[in-house]
């Protein structure tokens, strides 16, 4: 894969320093140097120490990535929301883990996306997950299709330039303000490697919410995370006495419509690192939340 830029600075600069400003890491430079890539200036191959002059054309060729044999491709369709040569966004169903583990070695979203890459015969078949979701959380999940795209998105994550918004059903009638924040540090629980708790010994965690609609049994809320702690939304709402409906791990109750934590990543917004285009993606509610809402609206009417 090739990328090029016009060097537009008046002072000379080494190629390696310039490429660093473009998000090219040392490890990626090493890959270009030792695994079949190249760096060219004005169509002439150069080393990273070459001094650039104003108006020089810089081009890098990044070699294709060898696939990870540990990620087994499986032939299960994926629901594609957005795709270009750099990124893939899918609508993840509930009951599917994001990445393989000892508990879920295959059948994960990583395996499904790998199967899609194989079917499409893409040159790069390494799975790069930018944003992952809990096994029973549904919604938008972002993949990078090559390592450079992943690195640029990681920079955006650290700079908080990727916005994810969730919808959830939280248990009970929520009598707080229509818009507010839950600010409580999150730590591991002392007796489990899975669960988390709100505790002063933990890391800073901030959740913003907006009440959308209230029902006798639960409240529909929109949520935006300002930090990215494990189980953050689930822990925060359980902490204030309103666990997510269906989230039995944190005290929520299931019913005939909701059999998992009622949490859905509904919006994803970011500025595309390669095109500068604003990407704004939004999903409808998933089927189980939709059915529950319809049932409650029937009861109320």
C-alpha positions as CSV (number, residue, x, y, z in Angstrom):
1,X,0.0,0.0,0.0
2,X,1.4,3.4,-1.0
3,X,1.0,6.8,0.6
4,X,2.4,10.1,-0.6
5,X,2.7,13.8,0.6
6,X,4.2,17.0,-0.7
7,X,6.8,18.4,1.7
8,X,5.7,22.0,2.2
9,X,8.1,23.3,4.9
10,X,10.7,25.9,4.1
11,X,13.5,24.3,6.2
12,X,15.1,21.0,5.4
13,X,14.1,18.0,7.5
14,X,15.2,14.4,7.6
15,X,12.7,11.9,6.1
16,X,12.3,10.0,9.4
17,X,11.4,13.2,11.3
18,X,8.9,14.2,8.6
19,X,7.3,10.7,8.6
20,X,7.0,10.9,12.4
21,X,4.6,13.9,11.9
22,X,2.5,11.7,9.7
23,X,2.1,9.0,12.4
24,X,4.7,6.6,11.0
25,X,6.2,4.9,14.0
26,X,9.7,3.5,14.4
27,X,8.3,-0.1,14.2
28,X,6.5,0.8,11.0
29,X,9.7,2.3,9.6
30,X,11.5,-0.9,10.4
31,X,8.9,-2.9,8.7
32,X,9.2,-0.7,5.6
33,X,13.0,-1.1,5.6
34,X,13.3,-4.8,6.3
35,X,10.1,-6.4,5.0
36,X,9.8,-5.3,1.4
37,X,8.7,-1.7,1.6
38,X,10.5,1.4,0.5
39,X,10.8,5.2,0.9
40,X,11.0,7.4,-2.2
41,X,11.5,11.1,-2.7
42,X,10.7,12.4,-6.2
43,X,10.5,8.8,-7.4
44,X,14.0,8.0,-6.2
45,X,14.5,5.5,-3.3
46,X,16.2,7.1,-0.3
47,X,17.1,6.3,3.3
48,X,15.4,7.8,6.4
49,X,18.3,10.3,6.8
50,X,17.6,12.0,3.5
51,X,17.1,15.8,3.9
52,X,13.9,16.9,2.4
53,X,13.5,20.2,0.5
54,X,10.4,22.3,-0.1
55,X,8.0,20.8,-2.7
56,X,9.6,17.3,-2.6
57,X,7.2,14.5,-3.1
58,X,7.6,11.8,-0.4
59,X,6.1,8.4,-1.0
60,X,6.2,5.3,1.2
61,X,5.3,1.7,0.2
62,X,4.1,-0.3,3.2
63,X,4.4,-4.1,2.7
64,X,1.4,-6.3,3.0
65,X,0.8,-7.8,6.5
66,X,1.1,-11.6,6.9
67,X,-2.1,-12.9,8.5
68,X,-2.1,-14.1,12.1
69,X,-2.7,-17.9,11.9
70,X,-4.1,-17.8,15.4
71,X,-7.2,-15.9,14.2
72,X,-9.2,-18.5,12.4
73,X,-11.5,-17.3,9.6
74,X,-15.1,-18.4,9.9
75,X,-17.8,-18.0,7.2
76,X,-20.5,-16.1,9.1
77,X,-21.9,-13.0,7.5
78,X,-21.2,-9.6,9.1
79,X,-23.5,-6.6,9.0
80,X,-21.3,-3.9,7.4
81,X,-22.3,-0.3,8.2
82,X,-19.3,1.4,6.6
83,X,-16.2,0.3,4.6
84,X,-13.4,1.9,2.6
85,X,-9.8,0.8,1.9
86,X,-8.7,1.8,5.4
87,X,-11.6,1.1,7.8
88,X,-14.5,-1.2,8.4
89,X,-17.4,-0.6,10.7
90,X,-19.8,-3.4,11.6
91,X,-23.0,-3.8,13.6
92,X,-22.0,-6.4,16.3
93,X,-24.8,-8.7,17.5
94,X,-25.2,-9.7,21.1
95,X,-23.7,-13.0,22.3
96,X,-20.5,-12.6,20.2
97,X,-17.2,-11.7,21.8
98,X,-15.0,-9.1,20.2
99,X,-11.7,-11.2,20.3
100,X,-10.8,-14.8,20.8
101,X,-10.0,-16.0,24.3
102,X,-9.7,-19.2,26.2
103,X,-13.5,-19.0,27.0
104,X,-14.4,-18.0,23.4
105,X,-11.6,-19.3,21.1
106,X,-13.5,-18.7,17.9
107,X,-16.8,-17.4,16.6
108,X,-15.8,-13.9,17.7
109,X,-16.1,-10.7,15.7
110,X,-12.4,-11.0,14.9
111,X,-13.0,-14.5,13.4
112,X,-16.0,-13.3,11.4
113,X,-14.2,-10.2,10.0
114,X,-11.1,-12.4,9.2
115,X,-13.5,-14.7,7.2
116,X,-14.8,-11.7,5.4
117,X,-11.3,-10.5,4.5
118,X,-10.5,-14.0,3.2
119,X,-13.6,-14.1,1.1
120,X,-12.8,-10.7,-0.3
121,X,-9.2,-11.8,-1.0
122,X,-7.8,-8.7,0.7
123,X,-4.0,-8.4,0.6
124,X,-3.9,-7.4,4.3
125,X,-5.7,-9.9,6.5
126,X,-4.5,-9.0,9.9
127,X,-7.4,-8.0,12.3
128,X,-7.0,-4.6,13.9
129,X,-9.7,-3.8,16.3
130,X,-9.9,-0.1,17.2
131,X,-13.1,-0.1,19.4
132,X,-14.3,-3.3,21.0
133,X,-17.5,-4.1,22.8
134,X,-18.5,-6.5,25.6
135,X,-19.8,-9.9,24.4
136,X,-23.5,-9.0,25.0
137,X,-23.3,-5.3,24.0
138,X,-24.5,-4.6,20.5
139,X,-23.7,-1.9,18.0
140,X,-21.0,-0.2,16.1
141,X,-17.5,-1.7,16.2
142,X,-14.6,-0.1,14.3
143,X,-11.8,-2.1,12.6
144,X,-8.7,-0.8,10.8
145,X,-7.7,-2.7,7.7
146,X,-4.0,-2.2,8.0
147,X,-1.5,-1.3,10.7
148,X,-0.9,2.3,9.7
149,X,-4.7,3.0,9.8
150,X,-4.8,1.4,13.2
151,X,-1.9,3.6,14.5
152,X,-3.6,6.8,13.3
153,X,-6.9,5.8,15.0
154,X,-5.1,5.0,18.2
155,X,-3.8,8.5,18.2
156,X,-7.4,9.8,17.8
157,X,-8.5,7.6,20.7
158,X,-5.8,9.0,22.9
159,X,-6.7,12.6,21.9
160,X,-10.5,11.8,22.5
161,X,-11.3,12.6,18.8
162,X,-13.5,9.5,18.3
163,X,-17.0,9.9,19.8
164,X,-19.0,6.9,20.7
165,X,-22.6,7.2,22.0
166,X,-24.6,4.4,23.5
167,X,-28.3,3.8,24.3
168,X,-29.2,1.8,27.4
169,X,-32.2,0.7,29.4
170,X,-31.4,1.4,33.1
171,X,-33.5,-0.3,35.8
172,X,-36.2,1.7,37.6
173,X,-37.4,5.2,37.4
174,X,-34.5,7.6,37.2
175,X,-35.2,10.6,39.3
176,X,-32.0,12.5,38.6
177,X,-31.6,15.4,36.2
178,X,-32.4,14.9,32.5
179,X,-28.8,15.5,31.7
180,X,-25.8,14.8,34.0
181,X,-22.6,13.0,34.7
182,X,-21.5,10.0,36.8
183,X,-18.0,10.7,38.1
184,X,-16.6,7.7,40.0
185,X,-13.3,5.9,39.7
186,X,-13.4,2.3,38.7
187,X,-11.3,-0.5,40.2
188,X,-11.2,-4.3,40.0
189,X,-13.2,-6.2,42.5
190,X,-11.2,-8.1,45.1
191,X,-12.7,-11.5,44.4
192,X,-13.1,-11.6,40.7
193,X,-10.9,-11.0,37.5
194,X,-14.1,-10.2,35.6
195,X,-16.2,-7.7,37.5
196,X,-15.3,-4.1,38.3
197,X,-16.6,-1.7,41.0
198,X,-16.7,2.0,41.7
199,X,-14.0,2.6,44.3
200,X,-11.6,5.4,45.2
201,X,-8.7,3.1,44.6
202,X,-9.6,2.9,40.9
203,X,-8.9,4.9,37.8
204,X,-10.7,8.1,36.9
205,X,-14.0,7.4,35.0
206,X,-16.6,9.8,33.7
207,X,-19.9,9.0,32.1
208,X,-22.3,11.5,30.6
209,X,-26.0,10.7,30.1
210,X,-29.2,12.1,28.7
211,X,-32.7,10.8,29.7
212,X,-34.7,10.0,26.6
213,X,-37.9,8.4,27.9
214,X,-39.1,7.1,31.3
215,X,-41.2,4.0,32.0
216,X,-42.3,2.4,35.3
217,X,-39.7,-0.4,35.0
218,X,-36.8,1.3,33.3
219,X,-35.5,4.5,31.7
220,X,-34.1,4.9,28.2
221,X,-30.9,6.9,28.2
222,X,-28.3,8.1,25.8
223,X,-24.7,7.9,27.0
224,X,-21.3,9.2,26.1
225,X,-18.1,7.9,27.6
226,X,-15.4,10.4,28.5
227,X,-13.0,7.6,29.6
228,X,-12.8,4.0,28.5
229,X,-12.7,1.8,31.6
230,X,-13.8,-1.9,31.5
231,X,-17.6,-2.2,32.0
232,X,-17.7,1.5,32.7
233,X,-21.4,2.1,31.8
234,X,-22.5,-1.0,33.6
235,X,-20.5,-0.3,36.7
236,X,-21.5,3.4,36.9
237,X,-25.3,2.9,36.6
238,X,-25.1,0.0,39.1
239,X,-23.2,2.2,41.4
240,X,-26.0,4.8,41.5
241,X,-28.7,2.1,42.0
242,X,-29.9,1.7,38.4
243,X,-28.1,-1.3,36.9
244,X,-28.7,-1.9,33.2
245,X,-31.8,-4.0,32.5
246,X,-30.8,-7.6,31.9
247,X,-27.3,-7.2,33.4
248,X,-27.3,-9.9,36.0
249,X,-23.6,-9.5,36.5
250,X,-24.2,-6.1,38.1
251,X,-27.7,-6.6,39.6
252,X,-30.0,-6.0,36.6
253,X,-33.0,-8.3,36.0
254,X,-33.8,-10.1,32.7
255,X,-37.3,-10.4,31.3
256,X,-38.9,-12.1,28.3
257,X,-37.6,-9.3,25.9
258,X,-34.3,-8.4,27.5
259,X,-31.9,-11.4,28.2
260,X,-28.6,-9.5,28.2
261,X,-27.4,-6.1,29.3
262,X,-29.6,-3.6,27.4
263,X,-26.6,-1.6,26.0
264,X,-26.2,-0.6,22.4
265,X,-23.4,1.4,20.7
266,X,-25.6,3.5,18.5
267,X,-23.4,6.3,17.2
268,X,-19.7,6.6,16.0
269,X,-18.2,9.8,14.8
270,X,-14.6,10.6,13.7
271,X,-12.6,12.6,11.2
272,X,-11.1,10.3,8.7
273,X,-7.3,10.3,9.1
274,X,-6.6,9.9,5.3
275,X,-9.4,12.0,3.8
276,X,-10.2,14.5,6.5
277,X,-13.9,13.7,5.8
278,X,-16.2,13.6,8.9
279,X,-17.6,10.1,9.3
280,X,-20.9,10.1,11.2
281,X,-22.6,6.7,11.7
282,X,-25.8,5.9,13.5
283,X,-27.9,2.8,14.0
284,X,-31.5,2.1,15.0
285,X,-32.2,0.4,18.3
286,X,-31.5,-3.4,18.3
287,X,-34.5,-5.7,18.0
288,X,-34.7,-6.6,21.7
289,X,-34.7,-3.0,22.9
290,X,-37.2,-2.0,20.2
291,X,-39.6,-4.8,21.2
292,X,-39.4,-3.8,24.9
293,X,-40.1,-0.2,24.0
294,X,-43.1,-1.1,21.8
295,X,-44.5,-3.2,24.7
296,X,-44.1,-0.4,27.2
297,X,-45.7,2.1,24.8
298,X,-48.7,-0.3,24.4
299,X,-49.1,-0.6,28.1
300,X,-48.9,3.2,28.6
301,X,-51.5,3.8,25.9
